[in-house]
Amino acid sequence: DGFNGLPDKISNGPLYGNILNVIDTATIIAVTKQCKKDVAALEKDADDIKYAIKSAVRSGRYVGSEWCLLNQNETWAACDSYSFVETTLIEAANKDMPCNFYIKFCISKTGNVLLTVSYHPERSRY
């Protein structure tokens, strides 16, 4: 698939089959405004994101690949997305419970930075 400057699905993924080979030495960055907000609300850090990606790739479900806008500078990247189960504190129940999460990421051109585009509990899209 060629990039057309719009969000678009990419076939023949996942794109980053080598992610587990590079993740331990990669710098992890939450790159979109929404991802930064979600990570802060979840009280997660780069190590938590790294663990989540490993869990998603090892035992989650590959959702798909798509072109994603990373920032206001019109920087686009081809990303893989996964859904996976993570135990998290459910405040309404006041206990840790399994929760479905969604994560979307890409690897930089240099191969040493992992850019996280989304990381949050699964939610409906309206």
PyMOL CGO cylinders between C-alpha atoms (Angstrom):
from pymol import cmd
from pymol.cgo import CYLINDER

trace = [
    CYLINDER, 0.00, 0.00, 0.00, 1.25, 3.48, -0.79, 0.3, 1, 1, 1, 1, 1, 1,
    CYLINDER, 1.25, 3.48, -0.79, 0.79, 6.37, 1.61, 0.3, 1, 1, 1, 1, 1, 1,
    CYLINDER, 0.79, 6.37, 1.61, -1.78, 8.93, 0.45, 0.3, 1, 1, 1, 1, 1, 1,
    CYLINDER, -1.78, 8.93, 0.45, -1.55, 11.49, 3.29, 0.3, 1, 1, 1, 1, 1, 1,
    CYLINDER, -1.55, 11.49, 3.29, -4.66, 10.18, 5.07, 0.3, 1, 1, 1, 1, 1, 1,
    CYLINDER, -4.66, 10.18, 5.07, -5.27, 7.61, 7.82, 0.3, 1, 1, 1, 1, 1, 1,
    CYLINDER, -5.27, 7.61, 7.82, -5.42, 4.32, 5.96, 0.3, 1, 1, 1, 1, 1, 1,
    CYLINDER, -5.42, 4.32, 5.96, -5.19, 0.61, 6.68, 0.3, 1, 1, 1, 1, 1, 1,
    CYLINDER, -5.19, 0.61, 6.68, -2.04, -1.24, 5.58, 0.3, 1, 1, 1, 1, 1, 1,
    CYLINDER, -2.04, -1.24, 5.58, -2.38, -4.86, 4.50, 0.3, 1, 1, 1, 1, 1, 1,
    CYLINDER, -2.38, -4.86, 4.50, 0.07, -7.73, 5.08, 0.3, 1, 1, 1, 1, 1, 1,
    CYLINDER, 0.07, -7.73, 5.08, 0.95, -6.86, 8.70, 0.3, 1, 1, 1, 1, 1, 1,
    CYLINDER, 0.95, -6.86, 8.70, 2.13, -6.97, 11.33, 0.3, 1, 1, 1, 1, 1, 1,
    CYLINDER, 2.13, -6.97, 11.33, 4.81, -4.62, 10.09, 0.3, 1, 1, 1, 1, 1, 1,
    CYLINDER, 4.81, -4.62, 10.09, 7.13, -4.98, 13.09, 0.3, 1, 1, 1, 1, 1, 1,
    CYLINDER, 7.13, -4.98, 13.09, 7.64, -8.72, 13.44, 0.3, 1, 1, 1, 1, 1, 1,
    CYLINDER, 7.64, -8.72, 13.44, 11.10, -8.01, 14.90, 0.3, 1, 1, 1, 1, 1, 1,
    CYLINDER, 11.10, -8.01, 14.90, 9.76, -5.85, 17.76, 0.3, 1, 1, 1, 1, 1, 1,
    CYLINDER, 9.76, -5.85, 17.76, 10.76, -8.32, 20.48, 0.3, 1, 1, 1, 1, 1, 1,
    CYLINDER, 10.76, -8.32, 20.48, 14.34, -8.30, 19.17, 0.3, 1, 1, 1, 1, 1, 1,
    CYLINDER, 14.34, -8.30, 19.17, 14.72, -4.52, 19.50, 0.3, 1, 1, 1, 1, 1, 1,
    CYLINDER, 14.72, -4.52, 19.50, 12.39, -3.51, 22.34, 0.3, 1, 1, 1, 1, 1, 1,
    CYLINDER, 12.39, -3.51, 22.34, 14.81, -4.08, 25.25, 0.3, 1, 1, 1, 1, 1, 1,
    CYLINDER, 14.81, -4.08, 25.25, 17.35, -1.62, 23.88, 0.3, 1, 1, 1, 1, 1, 1,
    CYLINDER, 17.35, -1.62, 23.88, 14.87, 0.86, 22.36, 0.3, 1, 1, 1, 1, 1, 1,
    CYLINDER, 14.87, 0.86, 22.36, 13.96, 4.24, 23.80, 0.3, 1, 1, 1, 1, 1, 1,
    CYLINDER, 13.96, 4.24, 23.80, 10.19, 4.31, 24.41, 0.3, 1, 1, 1, 1, 1, 1,
    CYLINDER, 10.19, 4.31, 24.41, 8.30, 7.54, 23.71, 0.3, 1, 1, 1, 1, 1, 1,
    CYLINDER, 8.30, 7.54, 23.71, 4.57, 8.22, 23.99, 0.3, 1, 1, 1, 1, 1, 1,
    CYLINDER, 4.57, 8.22, 23.99, 4.30, 10.46, 20.96, 0.3, 1, 1, 1, 1, 1, 1,
    CYLINDER, 4.30, 10.46, 20.96, 0.72, 11.69, 20.46, 0.3, 1, 1, 1, 1, 1, 1,
    CYLINDER, 0.72, 11.69, 20.46, -1.03, 14.15, 22.79, 0.3, 1, 1, 1, 1, 1, 1,
    CYLINDER, -1.03, 14.15, 22.79, -3.79, 11.64, 23.53, 0.3, 1, 1, 1, 1, 1, 1,
    CYLINDER, -3.79, 11.64, 23.53, -1.32, 8.83, 24.24, 0.3, 1, 1, 1, 1, 1, 1,
    CYLINDER, -1.32, 8.83, 24.24, 0.61, 11.08, 26.64, 0.3, 1, 1, 1, 1, 1, 1,
    CYLINDER, 0.61, 11.08, 26.64, -2.67, 11.89, 28.46, 0.3, 1, 1, 1, 1, 1, 1,
    CYLINDER, -2.67, 11.89, 28.46, -3.70, 8.24, 28.61, 0.3, 1, 1, 1, 1, 1, 1,
    CYLINDER, -3.70, 8.24, 28.61, -0.29, 7.09, 29.87, 0.3, 1, 1, 1, 1, 1, 1,
    CYLINDER, -0.29, 7.09, 29.87, -0.33, 9.80, 32.56, 0.3, 1, 1, 1, 1, 1, 1,
    CYLINDER, -0.33, 9.80, 32.56, -3.90, 8.88, 33.61, 0.3, 1, 1, 1, 1, 1, 1,
    CYLINDER, -3.90, 8.88, 33.61, -2.85, 5.23, 33.87, 0.3, 1, 1, 1, 1, 1, 1,
    CYLINDER, -2.85, 5.23, 33.87, 0.24, 6.30, 35.88, 0.3, 1, 1, 1, 1, 1, 1,
    CYLINDER, 0.24, 6.30, 35.88, 2.47, 4.35, 33.47, 0.3, 1, 1, 1, 1, 1, 1,
    CYLINDER, 2.47, 4.35, 33.47, 6.08, 4.98, 32.45, 0.3, 1, 1, 1, 1, 1, 1,
    CYLINDER, 6.08, 4.98, 32.45, 8.34, 3.85, 29.60, 0.3, 1, 1, 1, 1, 1, 1,
    CYLINDER, 8.34, 3.85, 29.60, 9.04, 0.50, 31.30, 0.3, 1, 1, 1, 1, 1, 1,
    CYLINDER, 9.04, 0.50, 31.30, 5.29, -0.12, 31.65, 0.3, 1, 1, 1, 1, 1, 1,
    CYLINDER, 5.29, -0.12, 31.65, 4.78, 0.65, 27.96, 0.3, 1, 1, 1, 1, 1, 1,
    CYLINDER, 4.78, 0.65, 27.96, 7.63, -1.70, 27.07, 0.3, 1, 1, 1, 1, 1, 1,
    CYLINDER, 7.63, -1.70, 27.07, 6.05, -4.46, 29.16, 0.3, 1, 1, 1, 1, 1, 1,
    CYLINDER, 6.05, -4.46, 29.16, 2.62, -3.79, 27.58, 0.3, 1, 1, 1, 1, 1, 1,
    CYLINDER, 2.62, -3.79, 27.58, 4.02, -4.06, 24.05, 0.3, 1, 1, 1, 1, 1, 1,
    CYLINDER, 4.02, -4.06, 24.05, 5.76, -7.33, 24.92, 0.3, 1, 1, 1, 1, 1, 1,
    CYLINDER, 5.76, -7.33, 24.92, 2.52, -8.70, 26.40, 0.3, 1, 1, 1, 1, 1, 1,
    CYLINDER, 2.52, -8.70, 26.40, 0.49, -7.55, 23.41, 0.3, 1, 1, 1, 1, 1, 1,
    CYLINDER, 0.49, -7.55, 23.41, 2.84, -9.09, 20.85, 0.3, 1, 1, 1, 1, 1, 1,
    CYLINDER, 2.84, -9.09, 20.85, 3.35, -12.34, 22.77, 0.3, 1, 1, 1, 1, 1, 1,
    CYLINDER, 3.35, -12.34, 22.77, -0.19, -13.07, 23.93, 0.3, 1, 1, 1, 1, 1, 1,
    CYLINDER, -0.19, -13.07, 23.93, -2.51, -10.40, 22.52, 0.3, 1, 1, 1, 1, 1, 1,
    CYLINDER, -2.51, -10.40, 22.52, -4.42, -10.19, 19.27, 0.3, 1, 1, 1, 1, 1, 1,
    CYLINDER, -4.42, -10.19, 19.27, -3.01, -8.34, 16.27, 0.3, 1, 1, 1, 1, 1, 1,
    CYLINDER, -3.01, -8.34, 16.27, -5.71, -5.83, 15.25, 0.3, 1, 1, 1, 1, 1, 1,
    CYLINDER, -5.71, -5.83, 15.25, -4.13, -4.34, 12.15, 0.3, 1, 1, 1, 1, 1, 1,
    CYLINDER, -4.13, -4.34, 12.15, -1.68, -1.87, 10.67, 0.3, 1, 1, 1, 1, 1, 1,
    CYLINDER, -1.68, -1.87, 10.67, -2.40, 1.66, 9.53, 0.3, 1, 1, 1, 1, 1, 1,
    CYLINDER, -2.40, 1.66, 9.53, -0.91, 5.05, 8.78, 0.3, 1, 1, 1, 1, 1, 1,
    CYLINDER, -0.91, 5.05, 8.78, -1.16, 7.33, 11.84, 0.3, 1, 1, 1, 1, 1, 1,
    CYLINDER, -1.16, 7.33, 11.84, -0.58, 11.04, 12.30, 0.3, 1, 1, 1, 1, 1, 1,
    CYLINDER, -0.58, 11.04, 12.30, 2.06, 11.43, 15.02, 0.3, 1, 1, 1, 1, 1, 1,
    CYLINDER, 2.06, 11.43, 15.02, 2.03, 15.18, 15.58, 0.3, 1, 1, 1, 1, 1, 1,
    CYLINDER, 2.03, 15.18, 15.58, 0.95, 18.61, 14.38, 0.3, 1, 1, 1, 1, 1, 1,
    CYLINDER, 0.95, 18.61, 14.38, 3.87, 18.72, 11.94, 0.3, 1, 1, 1, 1, 1, 1,
    CYLINDER, 3.87, 18.72, 11.94, 2.09, 16.27, 9.64, 0.3, 1, 1, 1, 1, 1, 1,
    CYLINDER, 2.09, 16.27, 9.64, 4.50, 13.48, 10.54, 0.3, 1, 1, 1, 1, 1, 1,
    CYLINDER, 4.50, 13.48, 10.54, 2.94, 10.14, 9.61, 0.3, 1, 1, 1, 1, 1, 1,
    CYLINDER, 2.94, 10.14, 9.61, 4.09, 6.63, 10.51, 0.3, 1, 1, 1, 1, 1, 1,
    CYLINDER, 4.09, 6.63, 10.51, 3.05, 3.09, 9.68, 0.3, 1, 1, 1, 1, 1, 1,
    CYLINDER, 3.05, 3.09, 9.68, 1.86, 1.52, 12.96, 0.3, 1, 1, 1, 1, 1, 1,
    CYLINDER, 1.86, 1.52, 12.96, 0.82, -1.90, 14.26, 0.3, 1, 1, 1, 1, 1, 1,
    CYLINDER, 0.82, -1.90, 14.26, -2.02, -2.21, 16.76, 0.3, 1, 1, 1, 1, 1, 1,
    CYLINDER, -2.02, -2.21, 16.76, -2.88, -4.97, 19.22, 0.3, 1, 1, 1, 1, 1, 1,
    CYLINDER, -2.88, -4.97, 19.22, -5.49, -5.71, 21.84, 0.3, 1, 1, 1, 1, 1, 1,
    CYLINDER, -5.49, -5.71, 21.84, -4.42, -7.57, 24.97, 0.3, 1, 1, 1, 1, 1, 1,
    CYLINDER, -4.42, -7.57, 24.97, -5.44, -8.24, 28.56, 0.3, 1, 1, 1, 1, 1, 1,
    CYLINDER, -5.44, -8.24, 28.56, -3.70, -6.40, 31.40, 0.3, 1, 1, 1, 1, 1, 1,
    CYLINDER, -3.70, -6.40, 31.40, -4.52, -6.48, 35.09, 0.3, 1, 1, 1, 1, 1, 1,
    CYLINDER, -4.52, -6.48, 35.09, -5.32, -2.99, 36.31, 0.3, 1, 1, 1, 1, 1, 1,
    CYLINDER, -5.32, -2.99, 36.31, -6.98, -1.31, 39.27, 0.3, 1, 1, 1, 1, 1, 1,
    CYLINDER, -6.98, -1.31, 39.27, -10.70, -0.87, 38.63, 0.3, 1, 1, 1, 1, 1, 1,
    CYLINDER, -10.70, -0.87, 38.63, -11.59, 1.94, 41.01, 0.3, 1, 1, 1, 1, 1, 1,
    CYLINDER, -11.59, 1.94, 41.01, -15.34, 1.23, 40.98, 0.3, 1, 1, 1, 1, 1, 1,
    CYLINDER, -15.34, 1.23, 40.98, -14.63, -2.29, 42.23, 0.3, 1, 1, 1, 1, 1, 1,
    CYLINDER, -14.63, -2.29, 42.23, -11.62, -1.19, 44.33, 0.3, 1, 1, 1, 1, 1, 1,
    CYLINDER, -11.62, -1.19, 44.33, -9.54, -4.14, 43.13, 0.3, 1, 1, 1, 1, 1, 1,
    CYLINDER, -9.54, -4.14, 43.13, -7.22, -5.30, 40.40, 0.3, 1, 1, 1, 1, 1, 1,
    CYLINDER, -7.22, -5.30, 40.40, -9.08, -6.94, 37.54, 0.3, 1, 1, 1, 1, 1, 1,
    CYLINDER, -9.08, -6.94, 37.54, -8.26, -8.10, 34.01, 0.3, 1, 1, 1, 1, 1, 1,
    CYLINDER, -8.26, -8.10, 34.01, -9.04, -5.38, 31.48, 0.3, 1, 1, 1, 1, 1, 1,
    CYLINDER, -9.04, -5.38, 31.48, -8.85, -5.31, 27.68, 0.3, 1, 1, 1, 1, 1, 1,
    CYLINDER, -8.85, -5.31, 27.68, -6.26, -2.80, 26.47, 0.3, 1, 1, 1, 1, 1, 1,
    CYLINDER, -6.26, -2.80, 26.47, -5.35, -1.42, 23.07, 0.3, 1, 1, 1, 1, 1, 1,
    CYLINDER, -5.35, -1.42, 23.07, -1.85, -0.39, 22.02, 0.3, 1, 1, 1, 1, 1, 1,
    CYLINDER, -1.85, -0.39, 22.02, -0.52, 1.04, 18.77, 0.3, 1, 1, 1, 1, 1, 1,
    CYLINDER, -0.52, 1.04, 18.77, 3.17, 1.63, 18.00, 0.3, 1, 1, 1, 1, 1, 1,
    CYLINDER, 3.17, 1.63, 18.00, 5.87, 1.95, 15.37, 0.3, 1, 1, 1, 1, 1, 1,
    CYLINDER, 5.87, 1.95, 15.37, 9.66, 1.79, 15.27, 0.3, 1, 1, 1, 1, 1, 1,
    CYLINDER, 9.66, 1.79, 15.27, 11.65, 4.84, 14.16, 0.3, 1, 1, 1, 1, 1, 1,
    CYLINDER, 11.65, 4.84, 14.16, 13.67, 4.81, 10.93, 0.3, 1, 1, 1, 1, 1, 1,
    CYLINDER, 13.67, 4.81, 10.93, 16.84, 4.42, 12.99, 0.3, 1, 1, 1, 1, 1, 1,
    CYLINDER, 16.84, 4.42, 12.99, 15.39, 1.32, 14.69, 0.3, 1, 1, 1, 1, 1, 1,
    CYLINDER, 15.39, 1.32, 14.69, 16.31, 2.44, 18.21, 0.3, 1, 1, 1, 1, 1, 1,
    CYLINDER, 16.31, 2.44, 18.21, 13.18, 4.41, 19.18, 0.3, 1, 1, 1, 1, 1, 1,
    CYLINDER, 13.18, 4.41, 19.18, 9.77, 2.90, 19.69, 0.3, 1, 1, 1, 1, 1, 1,
    CYLINDER, 9.77, 2.90, 19.69, 6.99, 5.45, 19.25, 0.3, 1, 1, 1, 1, 1, 1,
    CYLINDER, 6.99, 5.45, 19.25, 3.75, 4.67, 21.07, 0.3, 1, 1, 1, 1, 1, 1,
    CYLINDER, 3.75, 4.67, 21.07, 0.72, 6.21, 19.40, 0.3, 1, 1, 1, 1, 1, 1,
    CYLINDER, 0.72, 6.21, 19.40, -2.04, 4.73, 21.61, 0.3, 1, 1, 1, 1, 1, 1,
    CYLINDER, -2.04, 4.73, 21.61, -2.13, 2.88, 24.94, 0.3, 1, 1, 1, 1, 1, 1,
    CYLINDER, -2.13, 2.88, 24.94, -5.45, 2.74, 26.77, 0.3, 1, 1, 1, 1, 1, 1,
    CYLINDER, -5.45, 2.74, 26.77, -8.24, 0.45, 27.93, 0.3, 1, 1, 1, 1, 1, 1,
    CYLINDER, -8.24, 0.45, 27.93, -10.37, -0.56, 24.95, 0.3, 1, 1, 1, 1, 1, 1,
    CYLINDER, -10.37, -0.56, 24.95, -13.17, 1.90, 24.45, 0.3, 1, 1, 1, 1, 1, 1,
    CYLINDER, -13.17, 1.90, 24.45, -15.92, 2.26, 21.93, 0.3, 1, 1, 1, 1, 1, 1,
    CYLINDER, -15.92, 2.26, 21.93, -15.31, 4.52, 18.99, 0.3, 1, 1, 1, 1, 1, 1,
    CYLINDER, -15.31, 4.52, 18.99, -18.16, 6.83, 18.13, 0.3, 1, 1, 1, 1, 1, 1,
]
cmd.load_cgo(trace, "trace")
